[in-house]
Amino acid sequence: MKVAIDGPAGAGKSTIAKAVASALGYIYIDTGAMYRAVGLNALRNGVDIKAQPQLAAKLTQSVELDIVPGADGQRIFLGGEDVTDIIRTQDVSMAASDIAVIKEVREKLVSIQRQLAAGKNVVMDGRDIGTHVLPDAQCKIFLTASVAERARRRYTELTAKGEACVLDEICADIEKRDKNDSERRESPLRRADDAVVLDTTELTIDEAVAEAKRIISEAALS
Ligand code: DC
């Protein structure tokens, strides 16, 4: 069984996907973390991703990425270093969104994602899972929420981690990322025709997880 969960930044994809995977005993694969890790790699190498896309693509071809599924979610290693936690900053979010428009980068990461999912029960989240990475997934969920609510969630998450941030700036960043992710030429963010829409604006995490589980059970029965 393959479950594809797509949607914009801050809709609750990773929280819900992780909870659902753990409840079902499935492997959770966070594809956004892969774009974040290669974005971080480009930043660390001083590459201006927007101005030097070919250099960013070249650097990504030789990157050493290890994705290790575990009981408390997925851990990601860049050249042997565990970068799971440090890829969550605003700078890396933007770098991930910028590097994700590059065709060669997407091809490389999509191929890793398909290999990770082959022959297993997985819950995979991202932007193009239902439309491109796993078009045959038995269950597809498109998670969404209002921009204001998504910004509020990100603000709470970052402040809880002690990162200084301004709500208006987060809101503007989210709008910029939404635009970047949905208007790019390569596999833009869009709902697969056969995906079920789940709007989490008014839902608590528990309610959203329960609803996602219900959608998955229905898909498993059909
Ligand atoms: O889900 P996230 O916020 O961790 O994703 C970071 C960025 O990576 C996001 O702005 C777009 C990109 N991304 C993508 O293009 N395709 C995916 N399957 C996952 C993420």
Boltz pocket constraint, residues with backbone or C-beta under 6 A from the ligand:
constraints:
  - pocket:
      binder: B
      contacts: [[A, 9], [A, 10], [A, 31], [A, 32], [A, 33], [A, 35], [A, 36], [A, 93], [A, 96], [A, 97], [A, 100], [A, 125], [A, 126], [A, 127], [A, 128], [A, 129], [A, 177], [A, 181], [A, 187]]
      max_distance: 6.0
